Amino acid sequence: MQDNQKMMHIALSKDQVGKYAFLPGSPERVPRIAAFLRDSEKVAQNREHTSYRGYIGDTPVMVVSTGMGGPSTAICLEELVKLGVTTFIRIGTCASTSALVERGDIVIPTGAVRMEGTSSHYLPLEYPSVPDYSLVKKIEEAAIAQGFRYNTGVTITKDSFYTQTEPETRPIGYELINKWTAYEKGGATSTSMEEALLFIAATSLGVRAASALISATNYKSYDQDNILSPLEIEKRVIITGVEAMRLVIEEDKRKSR
C-alpha cells in the first residue's frame, strides 16, 4: 500500500505511524496518555478510534483507542499491523475477581480466559491466549520501579458487561454463573473485555502485545470505596505503561546495534 493511503477504520496511513503503539479502549483516555509523551499531537479521529502521535526519546509512538470489546479491537490492531506497528501495550481498566486485587492495583495479565467470540476467528479455542512474555516483564519492571501494588495472573475476557454483573436476570444465567465461579476458583484475578482477543490476534499476526490494567473495583464490589479518584488510579497505569514502553524501546535499540 502507498505510504499516504489511509486505513478504512482508524484513518491512519503508514507515514503517520512508527513501530510502537498504546491501545486504550476509551477515546477520552488517549490525550491523557499522550500527555506523557514528548511533542504529542492528535493525528486522526474516526468512529471510536482517536489517534495521537508522540515521542519517547526520538522514537514515534502512537496512542489509538480501540473502543470496547473484541471486534473493534481486532480491527484497530489489524490496521495498525498493516501500517507497520509491531509492538502494542494496552492501557486500560479491569475489575477484580480475586481478593488478591484491590481497587487501584496494577494488573498485568499473563493469560486470558476466552469467554468471548472474536478470538475464535483467529485461532481454535484450545489455543491459549497469552501475551508477549518480554512485554509482561517490562510492565512488571515498570510497576516495581514506581512502587505500585501489582498483580500478575489470568484475566477473564467476556463479550457482555451486564451478563457478568446481572447474570441471574438472563435466560442462561445458570451457565454464566457456573462458568464464572469456575474461573474464579481456578485463580483468575481480573476481568476485562479485550485481552483474549488482543493476545490471540497479536500472536497470529506475529507481533508483540501485552496489557497494563488498573483495577477499578475491589473484589465483589463496584463501589468507589477508597479515597483515590478514577483519574488518580488511571494515572498509575498510564505511568506504568509509558515507562514499560520506554524500557522496551531502549532494549530494542540495544539489540539492533
N, C-alpha and C positions, 0 to 999 in steps of 0.2 A: 504494500500500500504506500501511497505517497505520504511524505512527512507531514503535510498540512491537511490530509484527509481526516475529517472528524468522525469519531465513533458515533453510532446511531443513538445510544442512550446517555452516555456520560459527556458527550460533546467535547471530547478532548482529542488532540492529534499528537503524533509522535514528537513533533518539535516542541511540545509543551511539557513533556514528562521526562523523568530520568528512570533509574532502576529501583527506586525505593518509594514505598507509599504507606501511609497510615489509612486505616479503614474504619472510621467511626460509623455507627449506624445513623445517628441523628445529624441532619444538616446544621442544626444550631451549634453542635459541638465542633464543627470544622474550624471556624475562626478562632475558637478558644484554644484549639491545638496549634493552629498556625501561628498564634501569638508567641509561641515558644520557639519558633524558627526565625532565622535571620531573613530580612527583606521579603516577608511573606506578602502575597497578593492573591486576590480572587481571580481565577482564570476561566471558570465556566460555571454554568448553572443550567441544569435540565432535569425535569421530573424531580425525583428525590435525591439526585446526585449534585451536590455542591462541591466544587473543587477549588482548592487553593494550592499554590506552589510557594515553597520557601526553601531555605538552605540550612543544612547542618555543616558548618565549615564552608567548604566550597562545593559541596555535593547537593544537587537539587533533590528535594523530597516533596512528594505530593501528599495532600490530605483530601480524601474523596469520601463523601458519605455514601453508604450503601442503601439506606432505608432499612426497614425492619424485615427480618426473615430471610430464608434461604434463596428464593427466586431472584430477588433484586440484588442480593449479594453476589450470586453467581454471575449475573450479567455484568455487574461492575468489575468483578475480578477478571472475567474473561476478556473484557475490552481493554483493561489495563495491561494484561499479559500480551495482548496483540500489539500494544504500543511499546512494549519492551520492558515493562516493570517486572522485576524478578524476586523482590523481597517485600513482604507485607506484614505489618503488625496492626492487628485490630485493637483499637482503644475503645472500650465500651463498658457497659454495666451488666450486672448479673444479680441474681437473687440467691441467698443462702439456702442450701438443702442439708446443712450439717451444723452441729454445734461447734465445729472447728472454724467456721467462718462467721465473722461478725460484720455488722454494717461498718463500712469504711476500710475493710481489709482489701488488699490487692489479691486477686485470684488469677493464677496462671494455669490454665487448663493443660493437662498432659494427655488428654484424650476426651472424646465426646461420645455420649450415647446418641445413636442415630434415631431419635424419636421424631423424625421428620421425613419428608419425601424427596426433597431436591437432590440429596447426595446419592440416591439410588440411580439417578440419571448419569452418574459418573463412574461408580464402582459398585459391585454387588454388596449386599448388606453384610455379608460375612467379612468384608474387608474393614479393618479397624480405622477409625477416624482419629488420627494423631497429628499434632503439629510438628513443625521442624524442630528437632532437638536443640540445635545450636541457638536458635532464636529463643527457645524456652529458657536456656541457661543464661542468655544475655538479659532477658527480662527479670529473671530471678536475681542476677547480679546487681541490676539497677535498683531493685526493690530493697535489697540488703544495704546497698550504699546509702540509700535515703533513710534508712532506719524504719521503713514501713512494715507493719504486720502483713504477712502474706501467706497464701496457701497454694500448694500445688496439688492438683487432683483432677478427677473426672468431672466434666460438666455435662448436664443433660440438655440437649438441644431439642426443642419442641417447635411445632408449627403454629400453635394456638395458645395465646396467653390465658384466655378465660377458661379454657378446658383444664388448665392447671390450677387456677385459683378457685374455680367453682365446678369441679368435676362431677360432684353429686347431682348437679342440675342437668346433666347431659344424658342422652339415651344410653351411651356406652360408658357411663361413669364408673361402673363396676370394673371395667377393663383398665381405664385410665388410673384409677386409684390403686389397683393391684400392681400395675406396672411401676407406678411412681414409688410405691412402698418398696418394691424390689430394688429399684435403682438406689434409693436411699440406704437400704440395708447392705447393698453392695459397696457402699462407700462414696457415692457421688457427693461432691461438696458444693455444687452450684448448679444453676440452670440459666440458660440464655437462649437466643433464637438463631444464631448464625454460625456457631463454631463448628458443628459437624460438617456442614456444607463447605465452609471455608477450608478446613483441613483436607477434606477429601478432594475437593476441586483443585486445590493447590498441588496436592500430591499427583493427581492425574495429569496436570499440566506441566509438571516438572519445575515448579517454583517453590519458594520458601514462604511459609505463613505460620504465624502464632498469634496468640491473643494476650493482652494485658487488660484485665477487667477489674472493676471496683464493685464490691458488694453493696447494693442499695438497701439491703434488708438484714435483719437478724434472722436466725433460724425460726421458722414458723411464725414470722411476724412481718407485716408490711407497714407497721407504724414507723414514723420518722422519730425513733425513740432514743436518740442521743443528741449531743449538743452541736454536732457538725452539720452544716447545711449541705444540700445536694451539690452546690458548686465547690464547696470546700473538699468534699470527698472526691469529686471528679478531678480536681486539680492534682490529687495524689497520683491517680492513674495516668494522667497526661504527662506529668514529670517522669514517671517511671517508664512509660512508653518511649518518650523522646530520648531519654538517656540510654535506653536499651538500643534504639536505632543508632545513636551516636557510637556506641560500642561495636555494633555490627559493621558500620561503615569503616571505622578505624581498623577492625580486623580484616575486612575485605581488602583494604588498601595495603596492609602488611603482606597479605598473601599474594597480592598481584605484583609485588616488587621483584 
